[in-house]
């Protein structure tokens, strides 16, 4: 069953088709079902249920698509280059990257309606924890790296083109610039790590750490607006914190590159 989830190798147009299918399933079909049973105010557990149900349906469809296609390449869930020291470096790299890329999207004003929408969907409770730290990393990495990026690489797209396209699909999946811009940057980093290791576990780990930071911030500042930035928190210390984060992210990123950045046969 596990192998069947990764059997489909979509090309670029099919990858965009998967994204469109995800929108139809999650935003129309499942959301309609949840609306009938839970009403217009989708709270934590109902939102979690809708998310999980959407990906179960996606998984069943991808399995059927994979049956109709001859396997091109296999996915390694845990590759030989995904060692314990790599996870330690990634644990520090992700929060530093989050700080480094914040200026790319923090300047975009977030309408009050969007803030209220996020406030109703993401709260400091167990359902949000399971959604953002467990369900989302597992489901989205399966689709965006384990199926889409793997498929683009298997269909002989050049690695960096494949990583960029899969990152763009991952960004569009979030439907708003405040999540899409950091999602693209993080998606590129996770895509590169997947390409170098052929392992999905480091990508899931990176995704969980990134979402975990957001959940911790939500726990520390439960009443803060969703557009709260590090600049707002750090005040006059922000330039020093930002400069240090950029420098450290470069240094640790170089360490990750040295660890898994050797030449591959598909370069």
N, C-alpha and C positions, 0 to 999 in steps of 0.2 A: 504493500500500500504506500509506504514512504517513497519508494522509487518511482511509483506512478505519478506522484505529485510533482516530480521533476522531469518527467519524460518528454514534455512538450518543449520544443525549441522554436519559438516564434521569430519571424523576421521583423523588420522595423514596422511595416504597416500592420502586421498582426499584433505587435506589441501595443501600438496605439489602439487597436481594436479591443485588446484586453482592458485597457484603461477605460474605454467607452463602455464596455460591458460591466466593469466595476461600478461606474456611475449609475448605470441603469439598475443594477441589482441593489446597490446600497441606497441610492437617493430616491428611487421610484418604488421598486417592489418591496424591499424590506422596510423602508421608512413608512410606506403605506400600511403595511401589516402592523408595525409598531404604533402608528397613529390610531389605528382602529382599537387596539387593545389598551394603550396607555394614554391616549388623548394627545393634545397638541404640545404639552410641556414634557419633552423628552429629558428625563432625569438620568442620574448616573447609571443605575442598573439597567434601565431600559435601553439607554444608549450603548452600554456594553453588550447587551444581548443582540442589538441590531448589528453591531460591528462584527461580532463573532459569527452570527448567522450569515451575513453577507459573504464572509470569507469561506465559510463551509460550502456555500453554493458555488463560489468561484473555484474552490478546490475540486469539486465534483465535475465542473465544466472543463477545467484544465486537464483532469484525468482523462476525460473522454476525447479531448483534442489530442492528447499524447498517444492514445491508442491508435489514432488514425495516421500517425506519423512515425516513420522509422527513426529510432534514436540516432542523433548525430554525435552527442557527447554526453558524458556522465557528470554528475555533480558529486563532489566530495563534501560531505557535511562537515568533516573536520580534517583539514589537510595537514600534511606533515610540517608545513611552515608555520602553522598556527600554534606556536609554543606559548608556555606560561609567561616568559618575559615579554612577548608581544602584547599579551593582554594587560600587563602592568603598564607598558608604555601607552597603550590606547586609553587606559583608565585616566591617565593624566592629560593625554592629548585632547580628548573630546571637550572637557570644560574649557580648556585654553582656546581651542578653535571657536567655541561658542562666543567667547569674549571677543576674539579677533574679528569675527565676521559680523558682529552686532551693528556696526555703523552702516552696513549695506542695506539694512531694512528699518532700523530704529527711527529714521527720520520720516518715515511714511506715517501720516496721522491715522490712527485707528478710530473709526466712527463709534459713537456711543452704542449704537445698535449691535455692532460686532462684538464689543466688549461684553454686552449683556448676553449675547449668544454664547460666548465662551464661558461666561460665569454660570450659565445653566447647564452646560455640557460637562465642564471640568470643575470638580469640587474636591476638597481635601477629605476623601473618603476611600474606603476599600475598593469600591467599584472603579474609581478613577485610577487607583494604583494598579489593579489588574489590567485595565485597559491600556494605559500608556507605557507601563514598564514590562508587561508580559505579552499581552495579546498583540499590540501594534508592532513591536519589534519582530515577533515570530511571523505574523501574517504578512506584513509589508516587505520584510526581507525575503520571505519565500517568493512573493510575486515579483518584486522589483529587481532583486539580484539573483535569486534561485531559479527563476523562470525567464524573465525578460533579458537581463544582462547575459545570462548563460546562453540564451537562444541567439542573441545578437552576435556573441563571440563564436558560437557554433556555426552560424551562417556566414562566417568569414568576414565580418565587419572588423575593421582595425580596432585594436583595444581601446584607444582613447576616444574614438568616435562612439564606440559602443557604450563606454562609461558615461560620456556626455549625454547621449540620447536617453539612457536609462535614468540618469540623474534628472533630466528634464521631465520625463514621465513621472518620476517620483515627486518632483516639485508640483506639477500640475495636479497631481492627486490630492494635494492639500487645499486647493481651491481658494487660497487667499495669500497675498504677498508676505504677510508677517510670518507665515509658516513656510511658504514656497521658497523664498530666497535662502533661508538657512537650510531647508531640506535639500535644495540643489547642491549647496556646498558640502553638506554632510554626505549626501548621496554620492558625490564625486569621490570623497575620501573612502567611503565604504565600498564603492565600486572598484577603486584601485586596489584596496586590500583584498577584495574577493578575487580579482584578476590575478594578483600575485600569489595568493595562497590557494586558490580554488576551494576555499573553505567558507561556509556560510556562518559558522559560529562567531567568528570575529565581527562580522557585520551585525549580527543580532546583538552581540555584546555592546558594540559602539552605539547602536540605536537605543538600547536599553539605558545606557549611561546618559546619553543626551536627554532622553525623556525623563530619566530619574532626576536630573538637575532641575528641570521644569517643575516636577512634582515637589521637590524639596523647597523650591522657591515659593510654590503655592502654599506649602505647609507653614513656612516662616512668615509669609506675608499674605494671609488668607483674604484680607480685605483690600489688597492693593489692586489697582487696575491692571488689565492684562497687557497693556502696553508699557508696563514698568520696565525700565532699562537699567543696566549697570551704571550708566552715567547718573541716573536719578538717585541711585543708592549710594554711590561712591562720592558724589559731589566733587570737591576740589582735588581729591585723590585719584580721580578717574584717569588723567593722562599717564600717571605713573603705573597704575594697574594695567591699563591697556597696553602700554609699551612693554611692560614685563611679560604680559600674556602673549603678545606677538612674538617676542624674542624666544620665549620658552617653547611656544608651539612650533617654531622653526627648528629649534634644537631637537625637540622630541620627534618631530616629523622626520628629521634627518636620520634619527636613530631607527625609526620604523622602516625607512627606505633602505638603510643598510642591512636591516634584519631580513626583509622579505623582498628586496628590490633587485635581486639577481636577474640575469637574462632569462627570458622564457622562450620556448621554441616557437610560440605564436607571435613574437614581436616582428 
